[in-house]
Each structure stands twice: as structure tokens, then as C-alpha cells.
Amino acid sequence: MIPRLQPNASIPRPPADFFQRLVEAGLDGDIETGSASRTVFSTDNSIYQVEPAGILFPRGVEDLKVVAAVLSEPAFRGITVAPRGGGTGTNGQSLTSGIVVDCSRHMTSILEIDPIRRIARVQAGVVKDQLNQALKPYGLFFAPELSTSNRATIGGMVSTDACGQGSCLYGKTSNHVLGLRIVLADGSDWWSRPLDEAALQEIAAREDRVGEIHRTVDRITREKRDRIAELFPKLNRYMTGYDLAHIRRDDGRFDLNAILCGSEGTLAMIAEAELNLLPIPAHAALINIRYGDFNTALEDARTLVALQVASVETVDEKVLGLARGDIVWTGIARFFPDDARRTTNGINIAEVLADDEAELERKLAEVTAALAAGANARHLGYTIARDHADVEAIWSMRKRAVGLLGNVDGPVRPVAFVEDTAVPPENLAAYIREFRALLDGAGLSYGMFGHVDAGVLHVRPALDLTRNDHVRLVREVSDAVVALTRRYGGVLWGEHGKGVRSEYVPEFFGDLYPSLQEIKRAFDPENRLNPGKIATPSGQALLKIDEVPLRGDIDRIIGNEIRAAFDNAAYCNGNGACFDFDETSPMCPSYKATRDRRFSPKGRAALMREWLRLLAEKGIDARQEAKRLRQSVPLASFARRAFNSLNPQNRDDFSHEVRAAMDTCLACKACAGQCPVKVSVPAFRSKFLELYYGRYLRPLKDPLVAAIETTLPLVHRIRPAYNLVVGTRAGRMLMRVAGLTSLPRLPRISLAKEAARLGVPLATPQRIEALSPSERQRSVIFVADAFTAYFDPEVALAAIGLARKMGLSPFLAASHVNGKALHVHGYLGRFEAAARRTAHYLQRLDDAGVALVGLDPSMTLAFRSEYKGVLKASILLPQEWLVANLSRLADSPSAAKAKSFQLMAHCTERTNAPASVAQWKQVFASLGIDLQTAQTGCCGMAGTFGHEARNRPISERLYAMSWKPEVDAAGDTDNLMATGYSCRSQVKEIDNKLISHPFQVIDRIIVEKPDIAQ
């Protein structure tokens, strides 16, 4: 039995009455001080870990003013704050031991869109892709491109002066900021906009903080103008933050936003931004060029830039190899074909933009002609992507490159600390050769990619920061890269900000650094805003890269064996792909529904990692504890578990906070498929629940849900009584007492009886093995899960009917326990026993050479994930089987050639079997039917999740986000299909509408044909 775990009590806390004072002063937002929240906010996408004292979630500018006002009170002058956006910074920009101010939860409103003036005004927590989604109907977009665009907030983009692919064309965030509404440390609320000389002098004459700031910045730019021009590099990626070189605009106006953009929350808190918008390019295409080595790709990139393409991105062999194993590869593989002559070890992606199609084709012809020319034909070949969906899919692969670098096995993994250097583009190839030699000399592996048109290189050396020798390399490599970068006329921080790397600021800014200190002092004289970053008032130190706590310090306590045993929880690198704002994206539904970062894969991984650390500090090996638990008798420990559950001393057990986060997980496995690092929350959640409920009592619903597969046959025998319970108010109230709700009724039809009536035999190993080889080739075994078999038997019967129309002999697998419900709820001992029995049965059938086909995607895919190691047999998804038998389908006459259908795929299927939707399209196309696919997120039911009373509000919220609009739009038509039983059940429960499984639709439209080809 695991012990009670107490979180770290050594973290300094603010005065006890600080948070109460915020409420009294009128703070309308949320305040979180619990151990779970502090743990989740202690990391970003960097190598560092710093636990904050608390987190504030303001609702608007008035809340920010309250925070500043309370901090200015004498009792709280020792408290520091750090603003935080999407939390994906790679250099610890938003990490603090003080108070985090997170604008991403509530400050998410797009306040104004003016399509005539091409201006948008937004709150700081608006996500870039969210804004562009709203702008698309106007034909406009906010230009700076980022790999994290689906979770990066505008406030965060401003704070790091973010940019990425296409920056030579579109510039950085600062190039598109028209105005910033900021709250200063003293509570002043100020709109910073470009000023002419008269307006500047008027503001500089003010006797307040605003006046002091303008006087100071104006004086420095006048007095140091020549030195600023001499020192600042003439780069597309000039030095961000406190940008003295661009305070005076080309039109002569004074623009304080040049100082604020890239200042990383060290000068002010950003409340709102007024942004410049651009027209969406009318036509775009990508030329995808393959090379035998990375250096050739880099050198060729200069030729492409000279051809005036919109952007050039270069990717090395390591990143390309990782992409081949990623979920996105299925959709883009045809653009990067394998070459019979040489292995592709580098690619260039060249973007071409045009106002009309003729211009696009002309530009493409110019580039491809240059590629074919003798001197330049150093590539292995190229492809062109013209379709918008294909272009977006290829860019998606490139955007995922940073996260993909973390998707390797073992403790040595690529980490960020020198990942965004920038040099003049003409120096890049030579610079990279020396950079690679530096890393090779240190014996490090790495992956490289970058914006070669802008001279920016992304590289992450692979380290294990639990090892002291690797920790030392952070300093050694950083110092060497700084020297190398300066020698080539570049900067260390071309894209991702300074953060903890601020210790190098004095070296780069030289004798101008005291001017930065003056600016910091004018904005924040007491050094309360994100102290230690970029610049500090005189006499106070900047942070150093080897003096801030590392994640590796925690991981060293856990140990590599434990880290490896818990499904990448400890290897989450903080990339934040699970914070995707898009409601139609599968990952992560619980985060989308709650906006609570604890309830995301990144949050749960952080909590699991901290939980493992606390166990390790007590000498507990979670693996061994699980073994002991499985060997014990549950009834024998009942009294002790009951005592632990009732004992008040256990109320502050950190395990409770971890369990609260795990309870909201839908176990949809979107993270397992979509997370670049393949963090699998359902897998480590099950291991946690097993141990947690070894110490505490389970809720009543758990044993009921876990036993559902074994009890359904018994319940079906008393179907009228069951339906009376779930179909009456009194019965539903009784079920809610047990923790269950929205349970489906059992239909009159019995699959077993109908199958027997139709002459469909059970697939016993003896019966299948008795078939001749030719009979086995013409046979198929449908592996019906308990939910489909008992609650939706028409799907299995449709599959049987379709198989016969295709000239095949259908069999029905015997009743078996899949065990998914056991696994989800942490009954891992019972699951393993059931899985061994079921795997033995299915393996014998598979060994006979007959196709096995599941009906429900979630249950079928469990055979590939949860059964890994015990089952070698391949249980096909319906569409996989149909694609393998397309000739039989094509020979079958269809009664609905002209009809269109819309498919709503199960989220587990979309993320863990990425070819599935394309396969369904292929199946329906073979029948002459146009299949559309709905872009939907999770329906909210997710197996048994939506049937648990505590989860029902989240379940219904998720359904309303993306499923309900599609169902409503379909009206009374019958063209909607859903592959998942739980999805169809949710639609029936909420909208009282029956939608079909694709098997049912195909069975209806295929006409019986006695002489079908055998």
C-alpha cells in the first residue's frame, strides 16, 4: 500500500492574507494555490523547473490593475509576478518562484475586427489560430507564423516578439503591433501607440510613471543613436526585447512598442493588443525537394531564396525520420517518396505565393527550371503540393518538428537551450558546419531544421540531465555557441526569447546594457516583474543557465527505470500540443472543456512525474508496489482502505490532487496518437488508479462499470427490468446514487438469437481449423464487443449481411471480455487475466488464417495497444477489411450511386489509426459515393466516461462544441454516420436521433447478387 504523500513544503509562500486581499480589492478572476496547480505551472518547454507560489487567472484589464495595486501595498512589496501565455517558452521565460499571472484561461475575447482598416483588437489570451479562424471570413490573417500557433497566445507572442516560417516576407510580431494596452507595476493603465513629436513631448512632460518611461527611452535613443546603429545586427531576426534600434520608426514617430515587444513580462503586463492584418494569399504551393545530405540542402536553400520564393524551410534526416513515424505522415508521404538511388537525408520546403493561378504556375515553373539546371541539380527529386489541404498538412509536419525531436527512446533526449540562433543567411551554411563539428566533438546527437531564408537554425542536442556530466555540457555548449554565433555576426536568441539565457545579454549588448537597466528601472523600479530576465536595475543579478533548478534534478530522484515504466509521463517536454484551442481537434477534450491546464496531458504528466518523485523519496518503487497489490486479497485490506478514506489526516495527500486530474481524463487516447512525444495518459492513469485505490476505497460506480462486459449477458436476460430502471425517473435517480447516468436501453433484438436464426456459426477454434484453405480465404470472423453486441446489435447483423453480399462466409466470435473498462479504471490485475484468455482465443483464430474484424474502433484498437505483448493477431478495423476486399465491393451493385454521406469518425480512430478516414473514403468511392468527413472533436461520451454522473457536464459541453452543430445541420436526413458506439449513443441521448454505422449504410445500399465473384 502506498503511503500518504505530502508535497514540497519548502517553497516560499506569500503572506497568508495576500490572496484574500486580492479578493477584497475586487479580483474577479481565479486564484489557485494548490500543489497540483503549482506543479503544473512549474515547467514550460524548457529544461528548467521552478515552482510558483500561486497562479492568478485574470478576467480582464481591471483584474490586472487590481493585481498591480495590491502588489504596491507595503505589506506585499516583496512579492514578484511573471505573466504567462501559452506556457510553451523554451527558455523559462514565464517560470517564477513568485506569482504567475496567466491570461490564457479567461482573457480570450476578440474585441474588435475592422476589415476595412485591417485591424483587430484582442485580449492577451487569444490564441493566434483562434484569431485567424475568426478573420478568415474577411479574407484576412494575422501574419507571424509559429509552430505553436494553435496554442500560442497573442500576449505571449508579443512578449517574445515571436515569428517563424515566412518571417522574411511577413516579419515578426512587432512588425504587426499597432498598439498595446499595458498595466504597469504601479497599476497605471496605458495604451502604447506610435507618437509624433508633439504627442511625445506632451506625454514626457507628465509627472507619473508613464512620463518617466517616455522621457527615459527618448533620451537613451537620442544620446546613444550612433552606438545603437553600430551594435545592433542588421538581421531579419534582430535582437528582440528592449529593441533600441526600432524605437524611432521609418516615419520618425516614437514607438514604445519596440521596447515592449520581446520584453518577456519584465516591463509591464499586457492586457490587449491592436494588430495589423494582411490579406490571405490567394494561391499557394509548396515545392518539396529531397537531398542526399543536409549540407547540400542548406547550400541549395540560398539558390531558392535568390529565386524570391516566399519562404524556405530545411529539415535534416533525424527530424525527417521521426516525422515518418508520426500521425501526420500518412497524409503527406506521397510528397516525400523513397528514392531507390540514395536515402533522403535532408529536405527543403519552398513556399510559392501568388495572386492568381497563372502567376502561381509561372513562379513554380521558374523555380523548377532552376532546380533542373545542370549546376543546381544536386537534389534527388521534388514534388509540388498545390491543394490547400496538402499544403497545410506539410506545414503541420514542419510545425511538429520541435515536438518530434522528443519522440525517442531512453533518457538521452533532445533538449532546448541553444535552439534558435540566427546569423546572416549568407553565413548560415558555414556556421552550421562549425556548429555540427562542435556538437560532434562533444559526442552529442542532435536534430536540425530551420528557417534558412532568415538564417535561423533550430537544433536540440540530446542530453540526459540527470547525469552530472551532461549537466556540465549545458554550460560548455552554450558558451561555445555564443562565441561561434558572435563570430559569424549573429545572435543567440533569434526566435524564442531570452529567459534564463539572459546572462548573455550584457555580452551581446555591451556598453548599451546599462541603458537597458535604465529602461527596466523606469518601468519597474523595484524589480517586481519577472526579475532576473533580460535586464535588472543596477546591482541586481541576472539569472544564470546553471543556477536555475533543472527538470533533471527531479528526474534524478525518480530514476530512469521508473521513468521508462510510466508511458512517457516523465518525458513530456512541455511542447504543449495538447493545448490546441481548436474545438474540432481531438486532443485534448478535457482541457478544451475546462480550460484547466491540470486537466491536459501535459498537466497530468507533470502531476504523475511529481507523484513518482514523492514515492521515490519514500523509497517506494511503484512497479513493485503494484505487483504486491495484485497478489493481495482486496477484502483483506478493506478495513484499512476504509480507515484511510475516512481519516482526516489524509485530506492533504497529494495523491488526491493527482486523482482529481485523472478523473477528468476521457481515456480517448488522442494524446497517445497526437502528442509528438507520445505521452499516453490513459496508460499511466490506469497504473496510478490501481495504486491509489490500493490505499483508498473506490466509488460504487467503479466495480459496476468494470464488470459490465461480464454482467451484460445476465442483464440482457432481465431486459424489461433493466429498461424500467434506466427509463424511469425513479430508476435514473437510483443510478445517479451509484454514480451513473444516461444509460442506454437494451433493444428487443438479441444478436446471438438472430445470428443463430441466420445460420451464422460461432467461431470456435475447432470449427475454423476444420475449414479448408479455400474456405478460410472466403470467411470472415466479426469480433463483436459487448457494447455493440448488446446495445447496438444491428451493426453486427449489417456486417453479417454485407459479408454475404460480398460472397463471404461470416462467423461471429464467441462472447469474450475485451477488458477495456477494466483497464480504464485501473483494475490491471483483472485486465491482464482477461486479456490473456481473450488473446489465446483470438490468436488461435488468427493462426488459422481467417480475417478477424472488429466493429467498434475504440474496442478494436485496444487489441493493438492494451494487448501489446500478449496478442500478435491482427484484429482489423472495418474499413481496413473493406479496403482489402474492394474488388468484391466493386462487383456489388449499389442502389445509391448519387447519394452523399458524412462520416463522423471516432476520435481514438482518427488519432491512433490515422489512415482510417482516408480508407473510409476509398471504400465509399469504390461504390461511387461521395463521402464527406466532419471535422469534429470528441463527442464527450468516450466509452463509459459520459455515463458517469460526475462527468456528465463535461460530456455534454464537449458534445455541444463540435458534434451538435454537425448533427443539427444534418436535420432529418439519414446521411450521417458514426463509427463509434459511444458516439452514436451520445447523439441518441442528447438529440434523440439515430445515426448509422458505416456497415449499416453499405449493407443497405449494396444489392443482393447471388452470382457475385467468389
Secondary structure as UniProt FT lines:
FT   TURN            16..17
FT   HELIX           18..24
FT   TURN            25..26
FT   STRAND          30..32
FT   HELIX           35..40
FT   TURN            41..42
FT   STRAND          54..57
FT   HELIX           61..71
FT   HELIX           74..76
FT   TURN            77..78
FT   STRAND          81..84
FT   TURN            93..94
FT   STRAND          99..102
FT   TURN            104..106
FT   STRAND          110..114
FT   TURN            115..118
FT   STRAND          119..123
FT   TURN            124..125
FT   HELIX           128..135
FT   HELIX           136..138
FT   STRAND          140..141
FT   TURN            147..151
FT   HELIX           154..160
FT   TURN            165..166
FT   HELIX           167..170
FT   HELIX           173..176
FT   STRAND          177..183
FT   TURN            185..186
FT   STRAND          189..192
FT   HELIX           197..204
FT   HELIX           209..223
FT   HELIX           225..231
FT   TURN            236..237
FT   HELIX           244..246
FT   TURN            250..251
FT   HELIX           257..260
FT   TURN            261..262
FT   TURN            264..265
FT   STRAND          269..276
FT   STRAND          278..279
FT   STRAND          283..291
FT   HELIX           294..306
FT   TURN            307..308
FT   STRAND          311..316
FT   HELIX           317..324
FT   TURN            327..328
FT   HELIX           329..332
FT   HELIX           333..335
FT   STRAND          346..354
FT   HELIX           357..372
FT   HELIX           374..376
FT   STRAND          381..385
FT   HELIX           388..399
FT   HELIX           401..404
FT   TURN            405..406
FT   STRAND          413..414
FT   STRAND          421..422
FT   HELIX           425..427
FT   HELIX           428..441
FT   TURN            442..443
FT   STRAND          446..451
FT   HELIX           452..454
FT   STRAND          456..463
FT   TURN            465..466
FT   HELIX           468..487
FT   TURN            488..489
FT   HELIX           499..504
FT   HELIX           505..509
FT   HELIX           510..512
FT   HELIX           513..523
FT   TURN            525..526
FT   TURN            531..532
FT   TURN            538..539
FT   TURN            545..547
FT   HELIX           551..558
FT   HELIX           560..565
FT   TURN            567..568
FT   HELIX           569..571
FT   HELIX           577..579
FT   TURN            583..584
FT   HELIX           589..594
FT   HELIX           597..599
FT   HELIX           601..617
FT   TURN            618..619
FT   HELIX           622..631
FT   HELIX           634..637
FT   HELIX           638..646
FT   HELIX           648..650
FT   TURN            651..652
FT   HELIX           654..663
FT   HELIX           670..674
FT   TURN            676..677
FT   HELIX           681..692
FT   TURN            693..695
FT   HELIX           701..706
FT   HELIX           708..717
FT   HELIX           719..727
FT   HELIX           729..737
FT   TURN            738..739
FT   HELIX           751..757
FT   TURN            758..759
FT   STRAND          762..763
FT   HELIX           765..769
FT   HELIX           773..777
FT   STRAND          779..783
FT   HELIX           786..791
FT   HELIX           793..805
FT   TURN            806..807
FT   STRAND          809..813
FT   HELIX           820..824
FT   TURN            825..826
FT   HELIX           828..847
FT   TURN            848..849
FT   STRAND          851..854
FT   HELIX           857..862
FT   TURN            863..870
FT   STRAND          875..876
FT   HELIX           878..884
FT   HELIX           886..890
FT   TURN            897..898
FT   STRAND          900..904
FT   HELIX           907..912
FT   TURN            914..915
FT   HELIX           916..926
FT   TURN            927..928
FT   STRAND          930..933
FT   TURN            942..944
FT   HELIX           945..947
FT   HELIX           949..951
FT   HELIX           952..958
FT   HELIX           959..963
FT   HELIX           964..970
FT   TURN            971..972
FT   STRAND          976..978
FT   HELIX           981..991
FT   HELIX           998..1005
FT   TURN            1010..1011
//
